[in-house]
Amino acid sequence: MLPRATSFHIFSHIAMARKKVSTTIYITPEQNELLKALNQKTKVPVAEYIRQGIDLVLEKYKAQLPGQATFDEI
C-alpha cells in the first residue's frame, strides 16, 4: 500500500486531469485569507480545497441525494 501522502498526491493528479465546470462562489474575507495562507504553506490550489470541501458536504448529505432506494426505505 502507498504511504498516505503519496496516495493523496496520485489522487490529486487524477482529479486534476478530470474536466472541471467553472462556477462562481462567494466566500467571506476570513475564509479567503485562511485559504490563501493554506495555499502559501502547502502549494495546493485554493480551488482544490474548495472541491474537497464540496466532497465533504456531498458525503455528509448523500442520503438526501437522489438515487436508488435503500432496503430501509422500501
N, CA and C atoms as a LAMMPS dump frame, in Angstrom:
ITEM: TIMESTEP
0
ITEM: NUMBER OF ATOMS
222
ITEM: BOX BOUNDS ff ff ff
-5.0000000000000000e+02 5.0000000000000000e+02
-5.0000000000000000e+02 5.0000000000000000e+02
-5.0000000000000000e+02 5.0000000000000000e+02
ITEM: ATOMS id mol type element x y z
1 1 1 N 0.85 -1.19 0
2 1 2 C 0 0 0
3 1 3 C 0.891 1.248 0
4 2 1 N 0.459 2.272 -0.719
5 2 2 C 1.222 3.512 -0.804
6 2 3 C 1.097 4.314 0.479
7 3 1 N 2.143 5.029 0.857
8 3 2 C 2.015 5.935 2.004
9 3 3 C 0.908 6.951 1.739
10 4 1 N 0.282 7.435 2.773
11 4 2 C -0.861 8.345 2.642
12 4 3 C -0.548 9.557 1.766
13 5 1 N 0.573 10.197 1.983
14 5 2 C 0.92 11.396 1.208
15 5 3 C 1.05 11.054 -0.269
16 6 1 N 1.639 9.917 -0.568
17 6 2 C 1.808 9.508 -1.96
18 6 3 C 0.464 9.217 -2.591
19 7 1 N -0.403 8.486 -1.894
20 7 2 C -1.702 8.153 -2.464
21 7 3 C -2.536 9.415 -2.678
22 8 1 N -2.466 10.389 -1.773
23 8 2 C -3.181 11.645 -1.97
24 8 3 C -2.629 12.382 -3.171
25 9 1 N -1.312 12.373 -3.304
26 9 2 C -0.653 13.059 -4.42
27 9 3 C -1.121 12.462 -5.745
28 10 1 N -1.186 11.138 -5.829
29 10 2 C -1.656 10.482 -7.045
30 10 3 C -3.117 10.819 -7.279
31 11 1 N -3.953 10.739 -6.241
32 11 2 C -5.372 11.072 -6.369
33 11 3 C -5.537 12.508 -6.835
34 12 1 N -4.727 13.398 -6.298
35 12 2 C -4.814 14.797 -6.68
36 12 3 C -4.549 14.968 -8.168
37 13 1 N -3.564 14.256 -8.702
38 13 2 C -3.262 14.353 -10.13
39 13 3 C -4.384 13.76 -10.975
40 14 1 N -4.996 12.676 -10.504
41 14 2 C -6.121 12.093 -11.228
42 14 3 C -7.281 13.079 -11.241
43 15 1 N -7.565 13.692 -10.098
44 15 2 C -8.652 14.666 -10.018
45 15 3 C -8.368 15.865 -10.909
46 16 1 N -7.118 16.293 -10.976
47 16 2 C -6.772 17.447 -11.793
48 16 3 C -6.959 17.149 -13.276
49 17 1 N -6.818 15.889 -13.687
50 17 2 C -6.936 15.521 -15.094
51 17 3 C -8.394 15.504 -15.554
52 18 1 N -9.328 15.411 -14.631
53 18 2 C -10.74 15.363 -14.991
54 18 3 C -11.23 16.744 -15.4
55 19 1 N -12.218 16.751 -16.276
56 19 2 C -12.798 18.007 -16.745
57 19 3 C -13.484 18.723 -15.579
58 20 1 N -13.352 20.019 -15.554
59 20 2 C -13.955 20.837 -14.495
60 20 3 C -15.011 21.755 -15.088
61 21 1 N -15.981 22.125 -14.279
62 21 2 C -17.007 23.084 -14.655
63 21 3 C -16.729 24.36 -13.889
64 22 1 N -16.717 25.47 -14.587
65 22 2 C -16.457 26.756 -13.949
66 22 3 C -17.72 27.256 -13.259
67 23 1 N -17.555 27.803 -12.07
68 23 2 C -18.673 28.379 -11.335
69 23 3 C -18.148 29.529 -10.472
70 24 1 N -19.05 30.345 -9.988
71 24 2 C -18.679 31.452 -9.113
72 24 3 C -19.232 31.177 -7.728
73 25 1 N -18.391 31.365 -6.719
74 25 2 C -18.838 31.249 -5.333
75 25 3 C -18.432 32.51 -4.589
76 26 1 N -19.101 32.769 -3.502
77 26 2 C -18.758 33.898 -2.647
78 26 3 C -18.365 33.348 -1.29
79 27 1 N -17.185 33.742 -0.83
80 27 2 C -16.699 33.33 0.482
81 27 3 C -16.419 34.578 1.297
82 28 1 N -16.318 34.392 2.59
83 28 2 C -16.052 35.535 3.463
84 28 3 C -14.597 35.961 3.318
85 29 1 N -14.293 37.197 3.658
86 29 2 C -12.888 37.636 3.627
87 29 3 C -11.992 36.764 4.513
88 30 1 N -12.524 36.308 5.647
89 30 2 C -11.744 35.456 6.556
90 30 3 C -11.437 34.114 5.892
91 31 1 N -12.435 33.518 5.222
92 31 2 C -12.206 32.255 4.516
93 31 3 C -11.155 32.45 3.429
94 32 1 N -11.246 33.558 2.717
95 32 2 C -10.3 33.846 1.655
96 32 3 C -8.876 33.965 2.2
97 33 1 N -8.706 34.686 3.291
98 33 2 C -7.376 34.851 3.894
99 33 3 C -6.803 33.518 4.348
100 34 1 N -7.64 32.712 5.006
101 34 2 C -7.163 31.424 5.506
102 34 3 C -6.83 30.466 4.363
103 35 1 N -7.643 30.46 3.326
104 35 2 C -7.361 29.601 2.177
105 35 3 C -6.072 30.025 1.476
106 36 1 N -5.859 31.325 1.341
107 36 2 C -4.614 31.817 0.728
108 36 3 C -3.404 31.449 1.577
109 37 1 N -3.535 31.556 2.892
110 37 2 C -2.434 31.192 3.79
111 37 3 C -2.137 29.691 3.676
112 38 1 N -3.179 28.884 3.603
113 38 2 C -3.008 27.443 3.443
114 38 3 C -2.327 27.13 2.113
115 39 1 N -2.741 27.826 1.067
116 39 2 C -2.127 27.665 -0.245
117 39 3 C -0.64 28.022 -0.213
118 40 1 N -0.289 29.111 0.449
119 40 2 C 1.109 29.53 0.53
120 40 3 C 1.965 28.482 1.235
121 41 1 N 1.393 27.853 2.25
122 41 2 C 2.143 26.862 3.019
123 41 3 C 2.231 25.52 2.298
124 42 1 N 1.151 25.098 1.663
125 42 2 C 1.088 23.748 1.087
126 42 3 C 1.285 23.709 -0.421
127 43 1 N 1.098 24.836 -1.089
128 43 2 C 1.162 24.933 -2.556
129 43 3 C 0.018 24.171 -3.24
130 44 1 N -0.994 23.788 -2.475
131 44 2 C -2.199 23.167 -3.033
132 44 3 C -3.123 24.305 -3.451
133 45 1 N -3.654 24.278 -4.678
134 45 2 C -4.516 25.367 -5.133
135 45 3 C -5.762 25.536 -4.255
136 46 1 N -6.163 26.774 -4.077
137 46 2 C -7.371 27.078 -3.312
138 46 3 C -8.564 26.323 -3.891
139 47 1 N -8.658 26.257 -5.216
140 47 2 C -9.769 25.551 -5.857
141 47 3 C -9.833 24.086 -5.433
142 48 1 N -8.684 23.462 -5.226
143 48 2 C -8.662 22.065 -4.779
144 48 3 C -9.247 21.941 -3.377
145 49 1 N -8.917 22.881 -2.498
146 49 2 C -9.504 22.849 -1.156
147 49 3 C -11.017 23.058 -1.218
148 50 1 N -11.468 23.917 -2.097
149 50 2 C -12.913 24.144 -2.247
150 50 3 C -13.587 22.881 -2.764
151 51 1 N -12.969 22.206 -3.747
152 51 2 C -13.541 20.945 -4.251
153 51 3 C -13.586 19.898 -3.152
154 52 1 N -12.54 19.823 -2.339
155 52 2 C -12.533 18.864 -1.228
156 52 3 C -13.647 19.176 -0.23
157 53 1 N -13.87 20.464 0.03
158 53 2 C -14.953 20.859 0.933
159 53 3 C -16.314 20.457 0.375
160 54 1 N -16.501 20.625 -0.918
161 54 2 C -17.757 20.217 -1.555
162 54 3 C -17.935 18.711 -1.423
163 55 1 N -16.852 17.949 -1.642
164 55 2 C -16.932 16.494 -1.493
165 55 3 C -17.335 16.098 -0.072
166 56 1 N -16.817 16.804 0.925
167 56 2 C -17.185 16.51 2.32
168 56 3 C -18.679 16.755 2.566
169 57 1 N -19.212 17.845 2.027
170 57 2 C -20.635 18.155 2.188
171 57 3 C -21.483 17.115 1.461
172 58 1 N -21.097 16.751 0.248
173 58 2 C -21.853 15.75 -0.509
174 58 3 C -21.857 14.404 0.207
175 59 1 N -20.736 14.028 0.797
176 59 2 C -20.674 12.779 1.554
177 59 3 C -21.58 12.856 2.785
178 60 1 N -21.555 13.976 3.477
179 60 2 C -22.365 14.148 4.687
180 60 3 C -23.854 14.036 4.381
181 61 1 N -24.291 14.563 3.244
182 61 2 C -25.707 14.599 2.906
183 61 3 C -26.079 13.615 1.802
184 62 1 N -25.26 12.584 1.575
185 62 2 C -25.513 11.667 0.469
186 62 3 C -26.862 10.953 0.59
187 63 1 N -27.359 10.758 1.784
188 63 2 C -28.661 10.102 1.959
189 63 3 C -29.794 10.958 1.406
190 64 1 N -29.574 12.254 1.281
191 64 2 C -30.604 13.153 0.775
192 64 3 C -30.518 13.354 -0.735
193 65 1 N -29.499 12.784 -1.358
194 65 2 C -29.338 12.921 -2.801
195 65 3 C -30.223 11.905 -3.52
196 66 1 N -30.681 12.241 -4.716
197 66 2 C -31.476 11.276 -5.463
198 66 3 C -30.635 10.057 -5.83
199 67 1 N -31.282 8.915 -5.887
200 67 2 C -30.581 7.678 -6.238
201 67 3 C -31.442 6.492 -5.913
202 68 1 N -30.829 5.333 -5.887
203 68 2 C -31.569 4.121 -5.599
204 68 3 C -32.01 4.104 -4.142
205 69 1 N -33.201 3.566 -3.917
206 69 2 C -33.721 3.443 -2.564
207 69 3 C -32.966 2.348 -1.825
208 70 1 N -32.76 2.547 -0.533
209 70 2 C -32.129 1.512 0.287
210 70 3 C -33.22 0.558 0.753
211 71 1 N -32.812 -0.594 1.27
212 71 2 C -33.785 -1.564 1.77
213 71 3 C -34.616 -0.99 2.906
214 72 1 N -34.038 -0.103 3.704
215 72 2 C -34.76 0.522 4.81
216 72 3 C -35.902 1.406 4.316
217 73 1 N -35.755 1.955 3.121
218 73 2 C -36.765 2.873 2.591
219 73 3 C -37.917 2.148 1.888
220 74 1 N -37.716 0.868 1.578
221 74 2 C -38.739 0.105 0.838
222 74 3 C -39.797 -0.421 1.771
